[in-house]
Amino acid sequence: MLASLGGISATWDIILFLCLSSILFFLGVSKGKNRIKFVILALYIDIVLFGVLPLNWIDKNFPVLSSPFAYTSVFVISTLILLYFLQNIFRIEDNRGRSSIKTLFLSFITAGFIMYILVSQISPATTTFSAIILKIFYQTNASWLWNIIPILSIILF
């Protein structure tokens, strides 16, 4: 009953996107939208670091993380947590309560960027995605858009 939205059942990918959006929105409201901007920059660092990971070593030593989705998820989440605790070094200014609309927009963009990173590691042929997720993340221009939109949102907001 929880996953049903007016007769349309929401799949796991839509629920994950909504959960990420709400977590990031509450982070932005409580800590300020600059913290969300920091999360976006940390995700770009994740993408660069993930490109140099020794994936063969991970597969051999951690059989639990045998799927690309599993080790991508663990890597992104652990790096975000580490960088979140290290952000005090950067002395990010706190701007709580200034603009909830901008914070909401940034939280959706950041959740979409996280979803793009996680979903791009899975082939749509092996997992069932909802039609809207396929349309947003697997279009021909999706890779280009999801790499440009977060940076533009940092610059503009």
C-alpha positions in Angstrom: 0.0 0.0 0.0 2.9 2.3 0.7 4.2 2.1 -2.9 0.9 2.8 -4.5 0.2 6.3 -5.7 -3.4 6.7 -6.8 -3.6 3.3 -8.6 -0.1 3.6 -10.1 2.4 1.5 -8.2 5.8 3.2 -7.8 8.8 1.1 -8.5 12.0 0.9 -6.4 13.8 3.4 -8.6 11.2 6.1 -8.1 11.0 5.5 -4.4 14.8 5.7 -4.2 14.8 9.1 -6.1 12.1 10.5 -3.8 13.9 9.3 -0.7 17.2 10.9 -1.9 15.4 14.1 -2.7 13.8 14.4 0.7 17.0 13.6 2.5 18.9 16.2 0.5 16.1 18.8 1.0 16.2 18.4 4.7 19.9 18.6 4.7 19.7 21.8 2.7 17.0 23.3 5.0 18.9 22.3 8.2 22.5 23.1 7.0 22.0 25.5 4.1 22.0 25.1 0.3 25.8 25.5 0.2 26.1 22.1 1.8 24.1 20.7 -1.1 26.4 22.4 -3.5 29.3 20.7 -1.7 27.6 17.4 -2.2 27.4 18.0 -5.9 31.1 18.8 -6.0 31.8 15.7 -4.0 29.9 13.7 -6.6 32.1 15.0 -9.3 35.1 13.9 -7.2 33.5 10.5 -6.9 33.2 10.2 -10.6 36.9 11.0 -11.1 38.0 8.7 -8.3 35.7 5.9 -9.5 37.5 5.9 -12.8 40.8 5.0 -11.2 39.5 2.3 -8.8 41.1 -1.1 -9.2 37.8 -3.0 -9.9 39.5 -6.4 -10.4 41.0 -6.1 -6.9 37.5 -5.3 -5.5 35.9 -8.2 -7.3 38.6 -10.6 -6.0 38.8 -9.4 -2.3 35.1 -8.4 -1.7 32.8 -11.0 -3.3 29.8 -9.4 -1.6 30.3 -6.4 -3.9 30.4 -8.5 -7.1 27.9 -6.4 -9.1 28.8 -2.9 -10.5 25.7 -1.4 -8.8 26.9 -2.7 -5.4 30.4 -1.3 -5.4 29.3 1.9 -7.1 26.7 2.5 -4.4 29.1 1.7 -1.6 31.8 3.9 -3.0 29.6 6.9 -3.7 27.9 6.7 -0.3 31.1 6.2 1.7 32.9 9.0 -0.2 30.0 11.3 0.4 30.0 10.5 4.1 33.7 11.1 4.3 33.6 14.4 2.4 30.6 15.5 4.5 32.6 15.2 7.7 35.7 16.8 6.0 33.7 19.8 4.8 34.4 21.7 8.1 37.9 22.1 6.8 36.6 24.1 3.9 34.5 26.4 6.2 31.4 26.4 4.1 29.1 29.3 5.1 25.8 28.5 6.6 22.8 30.0 4.8 19.8 28.3 6.3 16.3 29.6 5.7 17.2 31.9 2.9 15.5 30.2 0.0 13.5 26.9 0.3 12.7 26.9 -3.4 16.4 27.0 -4.4 17.1 24.3 -1.8 14.3 22.2 -3.2 15.6 22.6 -6.7 19.2 21.8 -5.8 18.0 18.7 -3.8 16.2 17.4 -6.9 19.2 18.0 -9.1 21.5 16.3 -6.7 19.2 13.3 -6.2 19.0 13.1 -10.0 22.8 13.2 -10.3 23.2 10.5 -7.7 20.6 8.4 -9.4 22.3 8.9 -12.8 25.6 7.7 -11.3 24.1 4.6 -9.7 21.7 3.7 -12.6 24.3 4.2 -15.3 26.2 1.3 -13.8 23.3 -1.1 -14.5 22.2 -2.2 -17.9 18.5 -1.6 -18.5 18.3 -5.1 -20.0 19.3 -6.8 -16.7 17.0 -4.8 -14.4 13.5 -3.5 -14.8 13.3 0.2 -14.5 10.2 2.4 -14.7 9.5 4.1 -18.0 10.2 7.6 -16.5 13.6 6.5 -15.2 14.5 5.1 -18.6 13.4 8.3 -20.3 15.4 10.5 -17.9 18.6 8.5 -17.5 18.9 6.4 -20.7 18.2 8.9 -23.5 21.0 9.6 -26.0 21.7 13.0 -24.4 21.3 11.9 -20.8 25.0 11.5 -20.1 25.8 15.0 -21.4 22.9 16.6 -19.6 23.5 15.0 -16.2 27.1 16.1 -16.3 26.3 19.7 -17.2 23.1 20.4 -15.2 24.6 20.0 -11.7 27.5 22.4 -12.5 25.1 24.9 -14.0 22.9 24.7 -10.9 25.9 25.4 -8.6 26.8 28.5 -10.7 23.3 29.9 -11.1 22.1 29.2 -7.5 
